[in-house]
């Protein structure tokens, strides 16, 4: 008699991500979606990506959304924490100080850069009329194409005014100068912190790289009719190269290997008074975070699943430097 032994082999976990689709040579045009997609690549987590279809079921959905075994996780920070608990930890090798720096810089992005990004894409009249509204209209089914862009623009304006319209700055026109000034200072600080490194903590990308990439990639790649912040970013060569490196090494299947339009000969003061002040602010917050949380890296300490960048892309990049 022949006995057949059936062994139950553990199947790989099915992770499904709902996010905005891609364009402009990017895997997604949406900042939060890009953050999650980049981190998943860095940590070696394989995601089944589904683009938002904006049916009535998803009209109030928070994007991105991660689905796993009937449960749903939203918000980039929560999704990244969930992936870490599944041993997909791109921050495994960071020290406590580097972890504190990560949290401080992410807070800086949310406070200083994000309001200007929202204004650029959703409030600036020229950009909204000629780029943002047509894109989201074309990616939303009738009759939602009449509703979705306006709703997103209203949410963006409300968030800007809620966080930045302090007295005596009471309307968006008065706030505009402030948010763009702060955003440029933030980009200068990021450029200064990155320096000549490939990624923010050396040769290996972490969650900070994912957050920075998610914020600056749409600004670099979008064909903006009105782009004062885009012009400033294009002068920061190392940030442009940083973005290009991630696209080439981790998203070659989703994007074309098209060289980013940066200005290689642009010059800017390495350190000015505002940059020094912002650096001190970030360092102060980082030190405070480190003191308050001795268990900063409390996620399961299993060596992470690493995604190996394609050798051809890495080799071509090194040969060009």
N, C-alpha and C positions, 0 to 999 in steps of 0.2 A: 504493500500500500504506500502510495506516495503522499507525504505530508508537505503541504506548502505553508511556510511560515510567513505571516504577514507582519511587517514591521511598520509602526507608525512613525514616520519621519516628520520632524517639525517643519511645517511649511513656513516660508518667509512671511513676515507680517505684511498685510495689505494696507498701505497708507494712501489715502486718496486726498488730494488737495484741490479745493475749489478756489480759483483765482481769476483775475482779469487776464485776457489773452495778450499776445505779444505783437509788437510792431516796431518800426524804427531800428531793426536789427537787435531788438531786445526780446528775451523770453516772455516778458510781461511789461506793460506800460505803467503798472501800478507799483508804487514804492513799497508798501507792506508785502505785496505778493513777491516782489523781487528779493526782499530780505529773507523770506522763508525759502524761496527757491535756491538762493545762493547758499544759505546755511546748510540745507539738505545736501547740496553737492559737496560742500566742504567736509561734512560729517559722514558722507557715504550712505545717506538714507535715500532709498529709491521710492519716489513718489509717483503715483498715478495721477497725472495732472489733468484736470477738467476745467475748461474755460467757463466763466460765468455766462449763462444764457439769458439771464434776467427775465425768466418767466414770472408769473405772479407769485409762485412759490418762493422765489429768491429775491423778490423786490425789497424785502427788509433784511436780507441776509447781510451779515458782517463778513467782509472779504479781506483776507483769505480765511478759509475754513479747512481744518484738517479732520477727516473722518477716519475712525479706527474702531472696528468691532462694535458698531452701533453708537459710539460716543463721538461728540463733536468738540473740537478745540478751536477757539478763535483768538485773534490778536497775536501778532508776531512773537511777543515775549512769552506768552503762554504756550504757543506752539513749539518754540525753541526749548522751553523747559520740559515739555512733554517728550520731545525727541531725545533730550539728554537722559531722561529716565529710561528710555529704551536703548541706552548705550550708544546713541548717536551724538557724541559729545565732541564738538570741534574745539572746545575750550579746555580739554583734558590736561594739557601741558602748561597751562597758565599758572603763574604764581598768584598768591592772594593779592599782591599789589597790582599785578596786571589785570586781575579780575575787577578790582576796584576802579582802575582806570577805565576799563570797558564800560562799567555802569555810568561813570561820570561823563564819558564822551557820548554815550547813547542819550543821556539826559540833555546834553548840549545840543545834539542834533534835533531833538524834539522841541527844544525851547527856541533855538536860534535859527535853524535852517528850515525846518518844516513850514513855518508860517509863510516864508518867502516862496517856497515851492507851491503851496496852495494858492497864493496870490498869482504867481506866474501862470499857472495852468487854468485856474478857475475864475479869477477875478479880473485879471488884465483883459480889457475888452477886446483887443486885437487878437490875442492868443486864443481866447475863448471862442470868438466868432469864427476864426479861420482854421483852428486846429482841434482844440479840445472838444467843443460841441459837435462838430462833424464826425469826429472819431467815435465818440460814445453813442451818437445817434445811429451810426452805421452798424454798431455792434449791439444794438438793442432792438427787439422785435416791435412791430406796430401793435398797440399804440404807445408802448412804453418809451419809444424813441422820442416822444414829445415830453416825457416826464423825467426820465433818468438824468439827462444832463443838467436840467434846471435844479433838480433836487440836490445833486452833488455840488453844484455851484453855491447853492444856498447854505449847505452844510459847511463848505469851506469858508465862506464869508463869516458865518456865525462863529466858527472856531477861531478865526483870526481876531475878530472884534472882542471875543470873550477873553482871550489870553493877552492881547496887546493893546486894546483900546483903554488905557488908563488915562485918567484926567491929567493934563488938558487935551490929550489925544482922543477925541470922541468919535471920529468918523474914519472911514477907510482911506480917504485921501491924506489925512494927517498921519495915519499910521504907516502908510506906504513907505515913506522915507526911512522910518525907524526900522522896519522889518528887513529892508534890503541892506541897510548898513550893518545890521547884526548878522545877516546871512553871509555877507562878504567877509566879515571878521571871522566867522565860524569856518568858512572855507580856507581862509589863510591859516588858521590854527591847525586844521586837519592836514594841510599841505606841509606845514612846519613840523608837525608830529610825525608824519610819514617819512619825511626826508628822502633818503636814497634807498630805503628798504622796499622789498617787493610787496610786503604786507605790513600791517601796523605793528605786529610783534615778531617780525623776522621773515622767514621763508615759508611759514605755514599760516593759512588763513584761519581766522576765528570768527566769533559772532560779531565782533566790532567791524571787521571787514565786510561782513554781510550787511550790517546796518548802513555803513557808509556807502557801499555799492548801491543799495536800494534807493538811497536818497540822491546820489549824484548821477547815476546812469541815465535816468530819463532826462535830466537837465542837459547832459552832454549830447544825447542822441536825438532828441525831439527837434523837428524842423520848426522852431519857434519864430514867428514873424517879429515878435517883440521880445528881445532876450538880453537885457542888461546883465542879469545874473549869469546867464549862459556865457556871455563874453568874458566876464570876470573869471569864471571857472576854467575856460579854455586857455587862460594865461597861466594856470597852475599845472605845469607839465606833468609833475609826478602823480597828481590825482587822475589826470586823463590816462596816463600809462597804467595806473593801478586798475582803472575800470577796464581798459583794453585787455590787460592780462587776465582778469577774471572771465571776460567774455570768450577769449581765445582758448583758455585752458579748461574751462568748465561748461561752456555752452556752445561749443562748436557745432553741435547737432541742431541747435535752435536758432543760431544766428550765422551771419556771414562774417568771414574774417576780413572785415573792412576796417581800414585804419581810421582811428578817431581823428576828427578834425581839430587838432590842438595847435597851439602856436609855439613851436619849439624854441624860438628865439626870444620869447617874451621875458621881460625881467620885472621883478618887484622887490621891494625892500624885504629882507629876510625876517627882520623883527622890528616892529614899531611899538609905540606905547600901548595902543589898543590890544595888540597881539599879546604883549607881555601881561597885561591885565587879565585877559581872557585865559591865558595859560595858568596864571596864579589861581584864578577861580576854579578851573578844572582840577588842578592839583589839590586845592583845599577840599573840594568835594570828594575827590578820590581818597584822600587821607581819612576823611570823616567816615566814608563808607567802609574802609578797611578796618577802622577801629570799632565801628558799630556791629560789624558782622564778621566774626572769626570763622564762621562756617560758610563762607561765600561760595565755595565749590562743594556743596553738600550733595550734589547729584551723584548717582551711582558711579563709583570709581572703577569702571571697566575701561580698558583701553578702547578708544573709539574705532568705529568702522571708517577707515580713511578712503576717500576717493582719490585715486591716482590720476593726476592730470595726464593728458595724452603726451607721450614722449616727443612726438613730432612738433607739437605746439611749443613745448618747453624748450626744445633744442633750438627751434627757429628764433624764439625770443632771446635766448642767451647769445646766439650768434649775432643778433642785431644790436646787442648792447656792448 
